Amino acid sequence: MELFDVSSIYKEFEYPKEFLKIVHLGFVNFDFWYLMDYDQTEWRIKGLKERYPDRKLVPFARRGDNDDIVCFDIDRDGRVQKIHDFVSAGWEQRKDYESFWDWFREAIDEMIEEGEYDEL
């Protein structure tokens, strides 16, 4: 999977090693959540800058059944933020995670708890 070069927008940003590890391992789809590819990330990051100009968010995953996305928050030392996109500024925040792994665990737990796979 090709990652968007975020440093073209936020020079100080580097993807966290934990995130790069799951990309390298090919863990890109977790049933409800999936990692965004180059084009999706480019489109979302530009939109986030317009919709929420007071925030520096780097989107990396999206929930397939609604407008929730998760982003690295540059202004908060790379903490992960769950954002409900396309709402008015000030109403977008859903959850704050201390680390990428905290979000990843929750995404996997959602897959285990809510997911039924009938195509086996």
ZATORBA-737082 format. One record per residue: residue in one letter; chain; x, y negated, z negated of N, C-alpha, C in turn; residue number from 1. Coordinates in Angstrom, 2 decimals. Layout:
// residues N
+-----+-------+---------+---------+---------+---------+---------+---------+---------+---------+---------+-----+
: res : chain :     n.u :     n.v :     n.w :    ca.u :    ca.v :    ca.w :     c.u :     c.v :     c.w :   n :
+-----+-------+---------+---------+---------+---------+---------+---------+---------+---------+---------+-----+
:   A :     A :       X :       Y :       Z :       X :       Y :       Z :       X :       Y :       Z : NUM :
...
+-----+-------+---------+---------+---------+---------+---------+---------+---------+---------+---------+-----+
This chain:
// residues 120
+-----+-------+---------+---------+---------+---------+---------+---------+---------+---------+---------+-----+
: res : chain :     n.u :     n.v :     n.w :    ca.u :    ca.v :    ca.w :     c.u :     c.v :     c.w :   n :
+-----+-------+---------+---------+---------+---------+---------+---------+---------+---------+---------+-----+
:   M :     A :    0.84 :    1.17 :    0.00 :    0.00 :    0.00 :    0.00 :    0.89 :   -1.24 :    0.00 :   1 :
:   E :     A :    0.61 :   -2.15 :    0.91 :    1.38 :   -3.38 :    1.00 :    0.77 :   -4.42 :    0.05 :   2 :
:   L :     A :    1.62 :   -4.99 :   -0.79 :    1.17 :   -6.00 :   -1.75 :    1.35 :   -7.40 :   -1.18 :   3 :
:   F :     A :    0.42 :   -8.27 :   -1.51 :    0.52 :   -9.66 :   -1.12 :    1.69 :  -10.32 :   -1.84 :   4 :
:   D :     A :    2.45 :  -11.15 :   -1.13 :    3.58 :  -11.86 :   -1.72 :    3.06 :  -13.08 :   -2.48 :   5 :
:   V :     A :    2.74 :  -12.89 :   -3.74 :    2.15 :  -13.94 :   -4.57 :    3.11 :  -15.10 :   -4.75 :   6 :
:   S :     A :    4.41 :  -14.85 :   -4.66 :    5.37 :  -15.94 :   -4.85 :    5.24 :  -17.01 :   -3.78 :   7 :
:   S :     A :    4.52 :  -16.73 :   -2.70 :    4.26 :  -17.76 :   -1.69 :    3.28 :  -18.81 :   -2.21 :   8 :
:   I :     A :    2.52 :  -18.47 :   -3.26 :    1.57 :  -19.40 :   -3.87 :    2.04 :  -19.82 :   -5.26 :   9 :
:   Y :     A :    2.44 :  -18.83 :   -6.07 :    2.95 :  -19.08 :   -7.42 :    4.39 :  -18.59 :   -7.48 :  10 :
:   K :     A :    5.32 :  -19.50 :   -7.31 :    6.75 :  -19.14 :   -7.22 :    7.25 :  -18.36 :   -8.42 :  11 :
:   E :     A :    6.68 :  -18.63 :   -9.59 :    7.16 :  -18.01 :  -10.82 :    6.64 :  -16.60 :  -11.05 :  12 :
:   F :     A :    5.74 :  -16.12 :  -10.18 :    5.09 :  -14.83 :  -10.43 :    5.87 :  -13.65 :   -9.85 :  13 :
:   E :     A :    5.95 :  -12.60 :  -10.65 :    6.43 :  -11.29 :  -10.21 :    5.46 :  -10.25 :  -10.73 :  14 :
:   Y :     A :    5.11 :   -9.28 :   -9.89 :    4.21 :   -8.22 :  -10.35 :    4.87 :   -7.47 :  -11.51 :  15 :
:   P :     A :    4.11 :   -7.17 :  -12.56 :    4.67 :   -6.40 :  -13.68 :    5.08 :   -4.99 :  -13.25 :  16 :
:   K :     A :    6.10 :   -4.47 :  -13.91 :    6.61 :   -3.13 :  -13.58 :    5.55 :   -2.06 :  -13.74 :  17 :
:   E :     A :    4.67 :   -2.21 :  -14.72 :    3.61 :   -1.22 :  -14.95 :    2.68 :   -1.14 :  -13.74 :  18 :
:   F :     A :    2.34 :   -2.29 :  -13.21 :    1.49 :   -2.35 :  -12.02 :    2.20 :   -1.73 :  -10.83 :  19 :
:   L :     A :    3.46 :   -2.09 :  -10.63 :    4.23 :   -1.54 :   -9.51 :    4.35 :   -0.02 :   -9.61 :  20 :
:   K :     A :    4.41 :    0.49 :  -10.84 :    4.51 :    1.94 :  -11.02 :    3.27 :    2.65 :  -10.49 :  21 :
:   I :     A :    2.06 :    2.15 :  -10.82 :    0.87 :    2.86 :  -10.35 :    0.70 :    2.70 :   -8.84 :  22 :
:   V :     A :    1.14 :    1.56 :   -8.28 :    1.11 :    1.40 :   -6.83 :    2.05 :    2.41 :   -6.19 :  23 :
:   H :     A :    3.25 :    2.51 :   -6.72 :    4.25 :    3.46 :   -6.19 :    3.73 :    4.90 :   -6.26 :  24 :
:   L :     A :    3.02 :    5.23 :   -7.33 :    2.48 :    6.58 :   -7.48 :    1.22 :    6.82 :   -6.64 :  25 :
:   G :     A :    0.70 :    5.77 :   -6.03 :   -0.47 :    5.91 :   -5.18 :   -1.79 :    5.92 :   -5.93 :  26 :
:   F :     A :   -1.79 :    5.46 :   -7.18 :   -3.04 :    5.37 :   -7.96 :   -3.74 :    4.07 :   -7.57 :  27 :
:   V :     A :   -4.56 :    4.12 :   -6.57 :   -5.17 :    2.88 :   -6.07 :   -6.69 :    2.87 :   -6.19 :  28 :
:   N :     A :   -7.31 :    4.00 :   -6.47 :   -8.78 :    4.07 :   -6.55 :   -9.17 :    4.84 :   -7.80 :  29 :
:   F :     A :   -9.94 :    4.17 :   -8.67 :  -10.36 :    4.77 :   -9.93 :  -11.88 :    4.85 :  -10.01 :  30 :
:   D :     A :  -12.50 :    5.25 :   -8.93 :  -13.95 :    5.40 :   -8.83 :  -14.64 :    4.06 :   -8.79 :  31 :
:   F :     A :  -14.80 :    3.40 :   -9.93 :  -15.47 :    2.09 :   -9.96 :  -14.52 :    0.97 :   -9.58 :  32 :
:   W :     A :  -13.28 :    1.11 :   -9.97 :  -12.26 :    0.09 :   -9.73 :  -11.30 :    0.57 :   -8.65 :  33 :
:   Y :     A :  -10.81 :   -0.38 :   -7.86 :   -9.75 :   -0.05 :   -6.92 :   -8.80 :   -1.24 :   -6.77 :  34 :
:   L :     A :   -7.54 :   -0.93 :   -6.48 :   -6.56 :   -1.99 :   -6.28 :   -6.81 :   -2.66 :   -4.94 :  35 :
:   M :     A :   -6.63 :   -3.96 :   -4.90 :   -6.84 :   -4.71 :   -3.68 :   -5.58 :   -4.68 :   -2.81 :  36 :
:   D :     A :   -5.79 :   -4.53 :   -1.51 :   -4.67 :   -4.53 :   -0.58 :   -4.24 :   -5.96 :   -0.27 :  37 :
:   Y :     A :   -3.30 :   -6.09 :    0.64 :   -2.72 :   -7.38 :    1.00 :   -3.79 :   -8.39 :    1.38 :  38 :
:   D :     A :   -4.63 :   -8.03 :    2.34 :   -5.64 :   -8.97 :    2.85 :   -6.67 :   -9.35 :    1.79 :  39 :
:   Q :     A :   -7.13 :   -8.38 :    1.02 :   -8.11 :   -8.66 :   -0.02 :   -7.51 :   -9.59 :   -1.08 :  40 :
:   T :     A :   -6.27 :   -9.34 :   -1.47 :   -5.61 :  -10.18 :   -2.47 :   -5.41 :  -11.59 :   -1.95 :  41 :
:   E :     A :   -4.97 :  -11.71 :   -0.71 :   -4.76 :  -13.04 :   -0.13 :   -6.06 :  -13.84 :   -0.12 :  42 :
:   W :     A :   -7.15 :  -13.22 :    0.32 :   -8.45 :  -13.88 :    0.39 :   -8.93 :  -14.30 :   -1.00 :  43 :
:   R :     A :   -8.81 :  -13.38 :   -1.97 :   -9.29 :  -13.67 :   -3.32 :   -8.46 :  -14.73 :   -4.03 :  44 :
:   I :     A :   -7.15 :  -14.66 :   -3.90 :   -6.31 :  -15.62 :   -4.63 :   -6.59 :  -17.04 :   -4.14 :  45 :
:   K :     A :   -6.78 :  -17.20 :   -2.83 :   -7.10 :  -18.53 :   -2.30 :   -8.47 :  -18.98 :   -2.78 :  46 :
:   G :     A :   -9.44 :  -18.08 :   -2.82 :  -10.77 :  -18.41 :   -3.32 :  -10.76 :  -18.75 :   -4.80 :  47 :
:   L :     A :  -10.00 :  -18.02 :   -5.59 :   -9.91 :  -18.29 :   -7.02 :   -9.33 :  -19.68 :   -7.28 :  48 :
:   K :     A :   -8.34 :  -20.07 :   -6.50 :   -7.75 :  -21.41 :   -6.65 :   -8.80 :  -22.49 :   -6.38 :  49 :
:   E :     A :   -9.69 :  -22.25 :   -5.44 :  -10.75 :  -23.22 :   -5.14 :  -11.85 :  -23.22 :   -6.20 :  50 :
:   R :     A :  -12.29 :  -22.02 :   -6.60 :  -13.41 :  -21.92 :   -7.54 :  -13.01 :  -22.26 :   -8.97 :  51 :
:   Y :     A :  -11.78 :  -21.93 :   -9.35 :  -11.32 :  -22.13 :  -10.74 :   -9.96 :  -22.84 :  -10.71 :  52 :
:   P :     A :   -9.94 :  -24.11 :  -10.30 :   -8.67 :  -24.81 :  -10.07 :   -7.82 :  -25.02 :  -11.33 :  53 :
:   D :     A :   -8.40 :  -24.88 :  -12.50 :   -7.64 :  -25.06 :  -13.74 :   -6.96 :  -23.77 :  -14.19 :  54 :
:   R :     A :   -7.12 :  -22.70 :  -13.43 :   -6.54 :  -21.41 :  -13.82 :   -5.55 :  -20.93 :  -12.76 :  55 :
:   K :     A :   -4.54 :  -20.18 :  -13.20 :   -3.58 :  -19.56 :  -12.29 :   -3.76 :  -18.05 :  -12.40 :  56 :
:   L :     A :   -4.62 :  -17.51 :  -11.54 :   -4.98 :  -16.10 :  -11.60 :   -4.46 :  -15.37 :  -10.36 :  57 :
:   V :     A :   -3.91 :  -14.18 :  -10.60 :   -3.44 :  -13.33 :   -9.51 :   -4.29 :  -12.06 :   -9.53 :  58 :
:   P :     A :   -5.24 :  -11.96 :   -8.61 :   -6.13 :  -10.80 :   -8.61 :   -5.39 :   -9.56 :   -8.12 :  59 :
:   F :     A :   -5.75 :   -8.40 :   -8.71 :   -5.11 :   -7.17 :   -8.25 :   -6.08 :   -6.00 :   -8.12 :  60 :
:   A :     A :   -7.23 :   -6.06 :   -8.76 :   -8.19 :   -4.95 :   -8.66 :   -9.60 :   -5.51 :   -8.66 :  61 :
:   R :     A :  -10.50 :   -4.72 :   -8.08 :  -11.88 :   -5.13 :   -7.95 :  -12.79 :   -3.97 :   -8.31 :  62 :
:   R :     A :  -13.90 :   -4.29 :   -8.92 :  -14.91 :   -3.27 :   -9.19 :  -15.83 :   -3.22 :   -7.98 :  63 :
:   G :     A :  -16.10 :   -2.05 :   -7.48 :  -16.82 :   -1.89 :   -6.23 :  -18.31 :   -2.17 :   -6.29 :  64 :
:   D :     A :  -18.89 :   -2.16 :   -7.49 :  -20.35 :   -2.29 :   -7.57 :  -20.82 :   -3.66 :   -8.06 :  65 :
:   N :     A :  -19.89 :   -4.61 :   -8.23 :  -20.27 :   -5.98 :   -8.60 :  -19.12 :   -6.92 :   -8.25 :  66 :
:   D :     A :  -19.17 :   -8.14 :   -8.72 :  -18.14 :   -9.13 :   -8.38 :  -17.06 :   -9.25 :   -9.46 :  67 :
:   D :     A :  -16.90 :   -8.24 :  -10.31 :  -15.84 :   -8.27 :  -11.30 :  -14.50 :   -7.97 :  -10.64 :  68 :
:   I :     A :  -13.50 :   -8.74 :  -11.03 :  -12.12 :   -8.49 :  -10.60 :  -11.24 :   -8.60 :  -11.83 :  69 :
:   V :     A :  -10.04 :   -8.07 :  -11.74 :   -9.06 :   -8.26 :  -12.80 :   -7.84 :   -8.96 :  -12.21 :  70 :
:   C :     A :   -7.28 :   -9.82 :  -13.03 :   -6.21 :  -10.69 :  -12.57 :   -5.11 :  -10.80 :  -13.63 :  71 :
:   F :     A :   -3.90 :  -11.01 :  -13.15 :   -2.83 :  -11.42 :  -14.05 :   -2.99 :  -12.92 :  -14.26 :  72 :
:   D :     A :   -2.87 :  -13.36 :  -15.48 :   -3.04 :  -14.76 :  -15.83 :   -1.65 :  -15.37 :  -16.04 :  73 :
:   I :     A :   -1.19 :  -16.15 :  -15.09 :    0.15 :  -16.72 :  -15.15 :    0.33 :  -17.62 :  -16.36 :  74 :
:   D :     A :   -0.69 :  -18.39 :  -16.69 :   -0.58 :  -19.31 :  -17.81 :   -0.62 :  -18.61 :  -19.17 :  75 :
:   R :     A :   -0.94 :  -17.33 :  -19.19 :   -1.01 :  -16.60 :  -20.46 :   -0.04 :  -15.42 :  -20.43 :  76 :
:   D :     A :    1.14 :  -15.65 :  -19.93 :    2.23 :  -14.66 :  -19.92 :    1.83 :  -13.34 :  -19.28 :  77 :
:   G :     A :    1.05 :  -13.41 :  -18.21 :    0.70 :  -12.20 :  -17.48 :   -0.38 :  -11.36 :  -18.10 :  78 :
:   R :     A :   -1.04 :  -11.87 :  -19.14 :   -2.17 :  -11.12 :  -19.70 :   -3.15 :  -10.84 :  -18.58 :  79 :
:   V :     A :   -3.95 :   -9.81 :  -18.75 :   -4.91 :   -9.44 :  -17.72 :   -6.29 :   -9.97 :  -18.12 :  80 :
:   Q :     A :   -6.94 :  -10.59 :  -17.15 :   -8.26 :  -11.18 :  -17.37 :   -9.28 :  -10.49 :  -16.47 :  81 :
:   K :     A :  -10.41 :  -10.09 :  -17.05 :  -11.53 :   -9.61 :  -16.24 :  -12.39 :  -10.84 :  -15.95 :  82 :
:   I :     A :  -12.60 :  -11.08 :  -14.66 :  -13.31 :  -12.26 :  -14.18 :  -14.54 :  -11.81 :  -13.40 :  83 :
:   H :     A :  -15.65 :  -12.45 :  -13.65 :  -16.83 :  -12.25 :  -12.80 :  -16.78 :  -13.37 :  -11.77 :  84 :
:   D :     A :  -16.33 :  -13.03 :  -10.58 :  -16.05 :  -14.02 :   -9.55 :  -17.33 :  -14.61 :   -8.97 :  85 :
:   F :     A :  -17.19 :  -15.75 :   -8.36 :  -18.26 :  -16.47 :   -7.64 :  -19.30 :  -17.11 :   -8.55 :  86 :
:   V :     A :  -18.98 :  -17.28 :   -9.83 :  -19.87 :  -18.02 :  -10.73 :  -19.25 :  -19.38 :  -11.00 :  87 :
:   S :     A :  -20.00 :  -20.25 :  -11.60 :  -19.49 :  -21.58 :  -11.91 :  -18.31 :  -21.51 :  -12.87 :  88 :
:   A :     A :  -17.36 :  -22.42 :  -12.67 :  -16.20 :  -22.49 :  -13.56 :  -16.67 :  -22.62 :  -15.00 :  89 :
:   G :     A :  -16.03 :  -21.87 :  -15.86 :  -16.40 :  -21.85 :  -17.27 :  -17.26 :  -20.65 :  -17.64 :  90 :
:   W :     A :  -17.84 :  -20.00 :  -16.65 :  -18.69 :  -18.83 :  -16.87 :  -18.07 :  -17.54 :  -16.33 :  91 :
:   E :     A :  -16.89 :  -17.63 :  -15.76 :  -16.28 :  -16.49 :  -15.09 :  -15.64 :  -15.47 :  -16.03 :  92 :
:   Q :     A :  -15.18 :  -15.90 :  -17.18 :  -14.42 :  -15.03 :  -18.08 :  -15.27 :  -13.90 :  -18.64 :  93 :
:   R :     A :  -14.81 :  -12.64 :  -18.50 :  -15.51 :  -11.49 :  -19.06 :  -14.73 :  -10.82 :  -20.19 :  94 :
:   K :     A :  -13.42 :  -10.66 :  -20.00 :  -12.63 :   -9.97 :  -21.02 :  -11.16 :  -10.32 :  -20.85 :  95 :
:   D :     A :  -10.45 :  -10.34 :  -21.96 :   -9.02 :  -10.62 :  -21.99 :   -8.31 :   -9.37 :  -22.50 :  96 :
:   Y :     A :   -7.32 :   -8.90 :  -21.76 :   -6.54 :   -7.72 :  -22.15 :   -5.11 :   -8.16 :  -22.45 :  97 :
:   E :     A :   -4.55 :   -7.58 :  -23.47 :   -3.18 :   -7.92 :  -23.84 :   -2.18 :   -7.48 :  -22.79 :  98 :
:   S :     A :   -2.47 :   -6.37 :  -22.12 :   -1.51 :   -5.85 :  -21.15 :   -2.22 :   -5.16 :  -19.98 :  99 :
:   F :     A :   -1.47 :   -4.92 :  -18.94 :   -1.98 :   -4.17 :  -17.80 :   -2.45 :   -2.80 :  -18.24 : 100 :
:   W :     A :   -1.67 :   -2.12 :  -19.09 :   -2.04 :   -0.76 :  -19.53 :   -3.37 :   -0.75 :  -20.27 : 101 :
:   D :     A :   -3.66 :   -1.80 :  -21.02 :   -4.95 :   -1.87 :  -21.72 :   -6.10 :   -1.85 :  -20.72 : 102 :
:   W :     A :   -5.98 :   -2.65 :  -19.65 :   -7.03 :   -2.63 :  -18.62 :   -7.07 :   -1.26 :  -17.93 : 103 :
:   F :     A :   -5.92 :   -0.73 :  -17.58 :   -5.84 :    0.53 :  -16.85 :   -6.51 :    1.66 :  -17.65 : 104 :
:   R :     A :   -6.24 :    1.72 :  -18.95 :   -6.89 :    2.73 :  -19.80 :   -8.40 :    2.60 :  -19.75 : 105 :
:   E :     A :   -8.90 :    1.38 :  -19.83 :  -10.35 :    1.15 :  -19.79 :  -10.93 :    1.59 :  -18.43 : 106 :
:   A :     A :  -10.23 :    1.27 :  -17.35 :  -10.70 :    1.67 :  -16.01 :  -10.76 :    3.20 :  -15.89 : 107 :
:   I :     A :   -9.76 :    3.88 :  -16.41 :   -9.75 :    5.34 :  -16.36 :  -10.85 :    5.90 :  -17.26 : 108 :
:   D :     A :  -11.03 :    5.32 :  -18.44 :  -12.10 :    5.76 :  -19.34 :  -13.48 :    5.59 :  -18.68 : 109 :
:   E :     A :  -13.69 :    4.48 :  -17.98 :  -14.95 :    4.28 :  -17.27 :  -15.16 :    5.36 :  -16.22 : 110 :
:   M :     A :  -14.10 :    5.71 :  -15.52 :  -14.18 :    6.75 :  -14.50 :  -14.58 :    8.08 :  -15.13 : 111 :
:   I :     A :  -14.00 :    8.40 :  -16.27 :  -14.28 :    9.66 :  -16.95 :  -15.69 :    9.67 :  -17.51 : 112 :
:   E :     A :  -16.08 :    8.60 :  -18.19 :  -17.37 :    8.55 :  -18.87 :  -18.56 :    8.40 :  -17.93 : 113 :
:   E :     A :  -18.41 :    7.60 :  -16.90 :  -19.57 :    7.26 :  -16.06 :  -19.59 :    8.00 :  -14.74 : 114 :
:   G :     A :  -18.47 :    8.53 :  -14.35 :  -18.40 :    9.09 :  -13.02 :  -18.82 :   10.54 :  -12.92 : 115 :
:   E :     A :  -19.73 :   10.78 :  -12.02 :  -20.07 :   12.16 :  -11.66 :  -19.70 :   12.33 :  -10.21 : 116 :
:   Y :     A :  -19.06 :   13.41 :   -9.91 :  -18.61 :   13.65 :   -8.55 :  -19.34 :   14.87 :   -8.02 : 117 :
:   D :     A :  -20.31 :   14.62 :   -7.17 :  -21.16 :   15.69 :   -6.66 :  -20.59 :   16.37 :   -5.41 : 118 :
:   E :     A :  -19.50 :   15.86 :   -4.89 :  -18.98 :   16.38 :   -3.63 :  -17.89 :   17.44 :   -3.82 : 119 :
:   L :     A :  -17.85 :   18.08 :   -4.95 :  -16.84 :   19.12 :   -5.18 :  -17.22 :   20.41 :   -4.51 : 120 :
+-----+-------+---------+---------+---------+---------+---------+---------+---------+---------+---------+-----+
